[in-house]
Amino acid sequence: MNDPAAFDEDTLRARLSAEQYAVCRCAATEAPFSGRWYHHHADGTYVCVACGGTLFDSRDKYDSGSGWPSFRQPAAAAAVSERPDDRHGMRRTEVRCARCDSHLGHVFADGPPPVGLRYCINSLALDFRPRAGAAAD
């Protein structure tokens, strides 16, 4: 999906469910412990639901107990962008898809070693692609 028109709001609104659109384009947050990928343990990659860009590898996923899928790091540094988020009276760092600028979630500095980060990501912003030859979850 290299066509910039594929990321225009009308196209994304038509492609995504209302809930996915609210998260990806309006920075909403799904309820904790409700997401499709929260308890998912298959081997593969998590991609942006809006554009299909690779975001996170299942090898970096862990159970943080937060209620959202959590990752130690993105699949590649250039896969996501980060920016300050002072909404809701909190100082956080928002994580977005670097390819289509969809809101994914937030990153916190309370993750496990060795990286020490927790990418707390909405399931509604993700899709999953199993690794070739991997067993289904």
Buried (B, 14 or more C-beta within 10 A) or exposed (E): EEEEEBBEEEEBEEEBEEEBBBBBBEBBBBEEEEBEBBEBEBBBBBBBBBBBBBBBBBEBBEEBEBBBBBBBBBBEEEBBBBEEBEEEEEEBBBBBBBBBBBBBBBBBEEBEEEEEBBBBBBBBBBBBBBEEEEEEE
